[in-house]
Amino acid sequence: MREEGWLSMKRIINCLASIQELAEAKKIALRHGLWFRTLNRIERGIIDLTVRYVDSVKSAKLAKVLTAIIDKLHFAMESTLAKLVRTIGLPLARKISDIAVSWGNHLASNWAGDLAFARFLVLNSVQNRNGLER
């Protein structure tokens, strides 16, 4: 395996710091009603078997699979506002930032990654749409 591939696998394994954290993720998913709604039977089985029979994740393949499952749960737990900020607000902030930079405001380059600005843009957009419907 190439050195860079090994380093990326090592990072994935380090993301799963402990089996207890995996069990905690399962508990939170169950509490939020996402365990059965989000994960299929195989994904639930992989987590259940890992929590029950594995002391620490040493396999890069298992770590990769577990990381994908946890990412799936994390995405499902993300709030609607957070999804809108990520999908609409940040791209819009990036466009506005690029326009302002092209006009000469070089400090506007910071706006592209500003979550508060992106959240403002989303909320402003929602407010404007609701105001137009009345």
C-alpha positions in Angstrom: 0.0 0.0 0.0 1.3 3.5 -0.8 2.3 5.7 2.1 -0.4 8.3 1.4 -3.1 5.6 1.2 -1.9 4.2 4.6 -2.1 7.7 6.1 -5.6 8.2 5.0 -6.7 4.8 6.4 -4.9 5.7 9.6 -6.9 8.9 9.8 -10.2 6.9 9.3 -9.3 4.5 12.0 -8.4 7.4 14.4 -11.9 8.9 13.7 -13.4 5.9 15.4 -11.6 6.6 18.7 -13.4 3.9 20.6 -16.1 1.3 20.5 -17.9 3.1 23.3 -18.3 6.1 21.0 -19.8 3.8 18.4 -22.3 2.4 21.0 -23.1 6.0 22.0 -23.8 6.9 18.4 -26.2 3.9 18.2 -27.9 5.0 21.4 -28.4 8.6 20.1 -29.7 7.3 16.7 -32.2 5.1 18.6 -33.3 8.0 20.7 -33.9 10.2 17.7 -35.8 7.5 15.8 -33.1 7.3 13.1 -31.7 3.8 13.7 -34.3 1.9 11.8 -35.4 4.7 9.5 -31.9 5.6 8.2 -29.9 2.4 8.3 -30.7 -0.8 6.5 -30.5 -4.2 8.2 -26.9 -4.9 7.1 -25.6 -1.5 8.4 -27.3 -2.0 11.7 -25.8 -5.5 12.0 -22.3 -4.2 11.2 -22.5 -1.7 14.1 -24.1 -4.2 16.5 -21.5 -6.9 15.8 -18.7 -4.4 16.0 -19.9 -3.0 19.4 -20.4 -6.5 20.7 -17.4 -8.4 19.5 -14.6 -5.9 18.7 -12.3 -4.3 21.2 -10.7 -1.8 18.8 -11.0 -1.3 15.1 -7.7 -2.4 13.4 -9.0 -3.2 9.9 -8.9 -0.3 7.4 -11.9 -1.8 5.5 -14.0 -2.1 8.7 -13.0 1.4 9.7 -14.1 2.7 6.2 -17.4 1.0 6.4 -18.1 2.2 10.0 -17.1 5.7 9.0 -19.6 5.7 6.1 -22.4 4.4 8.4 -21.6 7.1 11.0 -21.6 9.8 8.3 -25.0 8.6 7.2 -26.4 8.9 10.7 -24.7 12.3 11.2 -26.3 13.5 8.0 -29.7 12.3 9.0 -29.4 14.0 12.4 -28.4 17.3 10.9 -31.2 19.9 11.4 -33.1 21.4 8.5 -31.5 24.8 9.0 -28.0 23.3 9.0 -28.8 21.4 5.7 -30.1 24.7 4.2 -27.0 26.6 5.3 -24.7 23.9 3.9 -26.6 23.5 0.6 -27.9 27.0 -0.1 -26.3 29.5 2.3 -22.6 28.6 1.8 -22.8 28.6 -2.0 -24.7 31.9 -2.0 -22.2 33.4 0.4 -19.4 32.2 -1.9 -21.0 33.9 -4.9 -21.6 37.2 -3.0 -18.0 37.1 -1.7 -16.6 36.6 -5.2 -18.7 39.5 -6.5 -17.6 41.8 -3.6 -13.9 40.8 -4.2 -14.3 41.6 -7.9 -15.5 45.1 -6.9 -12.4 45.6 -4.9 -13.4 44.6 -1.3 -10.6 42.1 -0.6 -11.8 41.5 3.0 -15.0 40.0 1.5 -13.1 36.9 0.7 -13.7 35.9 4.3 -17.5 35.9 3.7 -17.3 32.7 1.6 -16.8 30.4 4.6 -18.6 32.5 7.3 -21.4 30.2 8.7 -23.2 33.1 10.4 -23.4 35.0 7.1 -24.6 31.9 5.3 -27.2 31.4 8.0 -28.3 35.0 7.6 -28.7 34.5 3.9 -30.8 31.4 4.3 -33.1 33.0 7.0 -33.4 36.2 4.9 -34.4 34.1 1.9 -37.0 32.2 3.8 -38.3 35.4 5.4 -38.6 37.1 1.9 -40.5 34.1 0.5 -42.9 34.1 3.4 -43.4 37.8 3.1 -44.3 37.5 -0.6 -46.9 34.8 0.0 -49.0 36.9 2.4 
